[in-house]
Amino acid sequence: MIGLVNLKKDELRDQDLKSMGFTVLRYENQYVFGELEHLLEDIKKYCNVE
């Protein structure tokens, strides 16, 4: 049940951020902590930054 509560909170947070003009990119924790370089490259590609 906790996962569903967190998922709903995430959805509400995403909606709030999107309503303010932000783009939300989500990544799993293990990707953030274990593959940081790949994550940063992914964000750079999304933002069209070299």
SULZI-V992696 format. One record per backbone hydrogen bond with DSSP energy under -0.5 kcal/mol. CO is the residue of the C=O (numbers start at 1). NH is the residue of the N-H. E is the energy in kcal/mol with one decimal. If there is no record, write none. Layout:
co->CO nh->NH e->E
co->CO nh->NH e->E
This chain:
co->1 nh->5 e->-1.9
co->2 nh->6 e->-2.7
co->3 nh->7 e->-2.4
co->4 nh->8 e->-2.2
co->5 nh->9 e->-2.4
co->6 nh->10 e->-2.7
co->7 nh->11 e->-2.4
co->8 nh->12 e->-2.4
co->9 nh->13 e->-2.6
co->10 nh->14 e->-2.8
co->11 nh->15 e->-2.4
co->12 nh->16 e->-2.3
co->13 nh->17 e->-2.6
co->14 nh->18 e->-2.9
co->15 nh->19 e->-2.3
co->16 nh->20 e->-0.9
co->17 nh->20 e->-0.7
co->17 nh->22 e->-2.4
co->18 nh->21 e->-1.7
co->23 nh->25 e->-0.6
co->28 nh->31 e->-0.9
co->28 nh->32 e->-1.9
co->29 nh->33 e->-2.9
co->30 nh->34 e->-1.7
co->31 nh->35 e->-2.0
co->35 nh->39 e->-2.4
co->36 nh->40 e->-2.8
co->37 nh->41 e->-2.1
co->38 nh->42 e->-2.3
co->39 nh->43 e->-2.3
co->40 nh->44 e->-2.5
co->41 nh->45 e->-2.5
co->42 nh->46 e->-2.2
co->43 nh->47 e->-2.2
co->44 nh->49 e->-2.9
co->45 nh->48 e->-1.0
